[in-house]
Amino acid sequence: LFAQSQTANTDSLNINNLPSIPFLPDPLIFNEGEKNIPVKNLAQWEQKKEWIKENYQYWVSGSVPPPPKSFGVALISEHTEGKVILRMVELSFGPDSKAKMKVELMIPPGDRPLPVFMTQWNHRGWAQIAVRRGYIGCVYAGADQNDDTQNYDELFSGYDFKTLMKRAWGASRVIDYLYQLPEVDTARIALTGHSRNGKQSLMAAAFDTRIKAVVSSSGGTGGENTFRWSDERFGSESLEEITRNFPDWFSPRLRWFAGREQKLPVDQNSLMSLIAPRGLMLVSAITEDEGNPWSVEQSYQSVKKVYHFLAADSNIAILLRPGRHQHAARDAEDFLDFFDYIFDRSDIIPENKLYYNY
């Protein structure tokens, strides 16, 4: 009943044979557009999650290799500034240990183990704010300015993950390392990123349950905005535009859905549903060029149904901040407020703070 392989053989792809789903795909429905069978229990939800993962990797992100069985750690530098330990390491893994990932840790004083605030290389300032609030700041080389993941698809033959998923998979290798550190509270690892880093953060959290809370900041189309509800005429990149301008971000199969987005079996709300019941906050600026507050709200409303199904309603929030696409220190403070709530470091419920919850 629940065998729903919509992935097609690469020799006989025919998108027109896929069912049409004009609105956002419902994460709690099997065989949508055909039999429309509701998900009624946790066992069925686990089956639907696997279906979403398979289809998302096939149509949107590209496929990922299994986690490496071991990895090496080379210490690049370590010193103390004030009472904060600054440690830089390089991880090595994969075939002949040729895959690399640089990681910087900022470890503040405090009772161990400590929660972790993970982000990408160009958001180091956010990590410094997190350190002042008692988090270990963790910055990894998975961003445009410093990207150790560029050759992952060459090293791991047989897998076709593209730029955003390569960086997301690289973030999971950082977590492999964090799990070995006595200073780290592995039950309280948070991840965030802005713009295209918001996109990769959602992918990482969806496929790695060790990430207990995630914030996607102004990820736009392919982030908190779904492909179906994005259009350059309404202030956000369409599927056609984003795959044309950034062909390396997603699987080339995604471009086939330009102009027929209703045939896409999964969308960004499907991906975000995989994060439930862990912490998820969707953030966008009300007046930013690549934002689309209405689209973000539609994603939120769809995914919130999954959180309700899993009895975790307060673990999802939406923040429509003032301003444009550029981020500020105050944004990181808002993210940390959310992480503090998810990690039981604060009893301020998101609905009672500054998040727009409906």
DACORBEL-V155027 format. One record per residue. RES is the residue in three letters. PHI is phi in radians with two decimals (NA if undefined). NEAR is the number of other ideal C-beta (glycine too) atoms within 8 Angstrom. Layout:
<<RES;PHI;NEAR> <RES;PHI;NEAR>>
//
This chain:
<<LEU;NA;4> <PHE;-1.81;9> <ALA;-1.39;4> <GLN;-2.15;7> <SER;-1.33;5> <GLN;-1.65;7> <THR;-1.23;7> <ALA;-1.74;7> <ASN;-1.11;5> <THR;-1.08;5> <ASP;-1.49;4> <SER;-2.47;6> <LEU;-1.21;9> <ASN;-2.61;7> <ILE;-1.09;9> <ASN;-1.08;6> <ASN;-1.44;4> <LEU;-1.27;9> <PRO;-1.14;7> <SER;-1.52;7> <ILE;-2.22;12> <PRO;-1.16;5> <PHE;-1.70;5> <LEU;-1.08;12> <PRO;-1.04;13> <ASP;-1.51;8> <PRO;-1.07;14> <LEU;-1.79;10> <ILE;-2.26;11> <PHE;-1.57;15> <ASN;0.87;9> <GLU;-1.15;10> <GLY;1.51;7> <GLU;-2.26;6> <LYS;-1.61;5> <ASN;0.88;9> <ILE;-1.68;9> <PRO;-1.27;7> <VAL;-1.37;12> <LYS;-2.02;4> <ASN;-2.58;6> <LEU;-1.16;5> <ALA;-1.10;6> <GLN;-1.17;11> <TRP;-1.11;12> <GLU;-1.08;8> <GLN;-1.15;10> <LYS;-1.16;13> <LYS;-1.04;10> <GLU;-1.11;8> <TRP;-1.12;11> <ILE;-1.09;14> <LYS;-1.03;11> <GLU;-1.08;10> <ASN;-1.24;13> <TYR;-1.13;13> <GLN;-1.14;13> <TYR;-1.23;10> <TRP;-1.60;13> <VAL;-2.01;12> <SER;-1.78;14> <GLY;1.57;13> <SER;-1.53;9> <VAL;-2.05;11> <PRO;-1.32;9> <PRO;-1.18;4> <PRO;-1.04;7> <PRO;-1.12;10> <LYS;-1.30;3> <SER;-2.70;5> <PHE;-2.70;11> <GLY;-1.79;8> <VAL;-2.24;9> <ALA;-1.94;7> <LEU;-1.35;8> <ILE;-1.54;7> <SER;-2.85;7> <GLU;-2.74;7> <HIS;-2.73;6> <THR;-2.05;7> <GLU;-2.07;5> <GLY;1.17;4> <LYS;-1.94;5> <VAL;-1.72;11> <ILE;-1.46;9> <LEU;-1.89;12> <ARG;-2.20;10> <MET;-2.04;12> <VAL;-2.30;12> <GLU;-2.18;11> <LEU;-1.57;15> <SER;-2.27;12> <PHE;-2.84;11> <GLY;1.40;12> <PRO;-0.97;7> <ASP;0.97;4> <SER;0.98;9> <LYS;-1.48;9> <ALA;-1.34;14> <LYS;-2.16;8> <MET;-2.73;15> <LYS;-1.48;13> <VAL;-2.39;14> <GLU;-1.96;12> <LEU;-1.95;12> <MET;-2.11;14> <ILE;-1.87;9> <PRO;-1.44;12> <PRO;-1.23;4> <GLY;2.51;6> <ASP;-1.18;3> <ARG;-1.48;6> <PRO;-1.39;7> <LEU;-1.96;14> <PRO;-1.19;13> <VAL;-2.12;13> <PHE;-1.93;16> <MET;-1.68;14> <THR;-2.77;14> <GLN;-1.58;12> <TRP;-0.96;11> <ASN;-1.44;9> <HIS;-1.95;14> <ARG;-1.02;11> <GLY;-1.05;8> <TRP;-1.08;13> <ALA;-1.08;14> <GLN;-1.15;10> <ILE;-1.11;12> <ALA;-1.10;13> <VAL;-1.07;14> <ARG;-1.12;7> <ARG;-1.81;8> <GLY;1.58;9> <TYR;-1.72;14> <ILE;-1.32;15> <GLY;-1.42;13> <CYS;-2.28;15> <VAL;-2.06;13> <TYR;-2.20;15> <ALA;-1.48;12> <GLY;-2.33;16> <ALA;-2.52;12> <ASP;-0.97;5> <GLN;-1.27;6> <ASN;-2.74;8> <ASP;-2.19;10> <ASP;-1.51;10> <THR;-1.70;13> <GLN;-1.03;6> <ASN;-1.77;8> <TYR;-1.03;13> <ASP;-1.18;11> <GLU;-1.35;6> <LEU;-1.29;10> <PHE;-1.82;11> <SER;-1.15;5> <GLY;1.63;4> <TYR;-2.19;10> <ASP;-2.02;7> <PHE;-1.12;13> <LYS;-1.76;13> <THR;-0.89;8> <LEU;-1.16;14> <MET;-1.31;14> <LYS;-1.06;14> <ARG;-1.19;16> <ALA;-1.10;15> <TRP;-1.15;15> <GLY;-1.10;15> <ALA;-1.07;17> <SER;-1.16;13> <ARG;-1.22;15> <VAL;-1.13;14> <ILE;-1.16;13> <ASP;-0.91;12> <TYR;-1.21;13> <LEU;-1.01;12> <TYR;-1.16;9> <GLN;-1.62;5> <LEU;-1.71;7> <PRO;-1.16;5> <GLU;-1.29;8> <VAL;-1.66;12> <ASP;-1.50;9> <THR;-1.20;9> <ALA;-1.48;5> <ARG;-2.38;9> <ILE;-1.90;16> <ALA;-2.03;19> <LEU;-2.37;14> <THR;-2.60;17> <GLY;-2.88;16> <HIS;-2.02;10> <SER;1.08;13> <ARG;-1.13;12> <ASN;-1.28;16> <GLY;-1.17;19> <LYS;-1.04;16> <GLN;-1.16;16> <SER;-1.12;17> <LEU;-1.11;17> <MET;-1.07;13> <ALA;-1.07;16> <ALA;-1.17;13> <ALA;-1.14;12> <PHE;-1.82;11> <ASP;-2.36;10> <THR;-1.26;4> <ARG;-1.26;9> <ILE;-1.42;15> <LYS;-1.59;11> <ALA;-2.75;15> <VAL;-2.51;16> <VAL;-2.18;15> <SER;-1.74;16> <SER;-1.77;15> <SER;0.87;16> <GLY;-1.23;17> <GLY;1.09;17> <THR;-1.08;13> <GLY;1.47;12> <GLY;-2.04;14> <GLU;-1.38;15> <ASN;-1.60;18> <THR;-1.37;13> <PHE;-1.17;14> <ARG;-1.17;11> <TRP;-1.83;12> <SER;-2.17;16> <ASP;-2.80;7> <GLU;-1.08;8> <ARG;-1.21;3> <PHE;-2.08;7> <GLY;1.45;8> <SER;-2.57;14> <GLU;-1.27;10> <SER;-1.31;11> <LEU;-1.00;13> <GLU;-1.12;9> <GLU;-1.18;9> <ILE;-1.25;14> <THR;-1.34;13> <ARG;-1.36;8> <ASN;-1.36;7> <PHE;-2.29;9> <PRO;-1.15;8> <ASP;-1.54;5> <TRP;-1.27;12> <PHE;-2.18;14> <SER;-1.05;11> <PRO;-1.08;6> <ARG;-1.12;9> <LEU;-1.09;13> <ARG;-1.10;12> <TRP;-1.11;7> <PHE;-1.62;13> <ALA;-1.09;10> <GLY;1.47;5> <ARG;-2.46;8> <GLU;-1.04;10> <GLN;-1.14;8> <LYS;-1.56;12> <LEU;-1.16;13> <PRO;-1.11;9> <VAL;-2.26;11> <ASP;-2.42;11> <GLN;-1.14;13> <ASN;-1.15;14> <SER;-1.11;13> <LEU;-1.05;14> <MET;-1.15;15> <SER;-1.12;13> <LEU;-1.18;11> <ILE;-1.36;11> <ALA;-1.05;15> <PRO;-1.63;7> <ARG;-1.23;13> <GLY;-1.19;13> <LEU;-2.52;16> <MET;-2.19;16> <LEU;-1.79;13> <VAL;-2.22;16> <SER;-2.70;18> <ALA;-1.49;12> <ILE;-1.09;10> <THR;-2.02;7> <GLU;-1.36;12> <ASP;-1.07;6> <GLU;-1.72;12> <GLY;-1.49;16> <ASN;-3.05;14> <PRO;-0.94;9> <TRP;-1.14;7> <SER;-1.13;12> <VAL;-1.06;15> <GLU;-1.11;10> <GLN;-1.11;12> <SER;-1.06;17> <TYR;-1.03;13> <GLN;-1.11;9> <SER;-1.18;12> <VAL;-1.23;16> <LYS;-1.06;10> <LYS;-1.08;11> <VAL;-1.22;11> <TYR;-1.07;14> <HIS;-1.15;9> <PHE;-1.02;10> <LEU;-1.68;9> <ALA;1.02;6> <ALA;-2.32;10> <ASP;-0.98;8> <SER;-1.45;8> <ASN;-1.60;11> <ILE;-2.16;14> <ALA;-2.54;11> <ILE;-2.32;14> <LEU;-2.22;12> <LEU;-1.81;10> <ARG;-1.48;10> <PRO;-1.28;5> <GLY;1.78;9> <ARG;-2.07;7> <HIS;-1.27;10> <GLN;-1.10;5> <HIS;-1.81;8> <ALA;-2.40;6> <ALA;-1.04;8> <ARG;-1.07;6> <ASP;-1.15;11> <ALA;-1.08;13> <GLU;-1.10;9> <ASP;-1.13;12> <PHE;-1.07;15> <LEU;-1.16;13> <ASP;-1.04;11> <PHE;-1.18;15> <PHE;-1.05;16> <ASP;-1.03;11> <TYR;-1.16;15> <ILE;-1.07;12> <PHE;-1.61;11> <ASP;1.04;5> <ARG;-1.70;8> <SER;-2.63;7> <ASP;-1.82;4> <ILE;-1.42;9> <ILE;-1.21;8> <PRO;-0.89;12> <GLU;-1.06;8> <ASN;-1.69;5> <LYS;-1.90;8> <LEU;-2.11;4> <TYR;-1.45;11> <TYR;-1.48;6> <ASN;-1.96;7> <TYR;-2.17;6>>
//
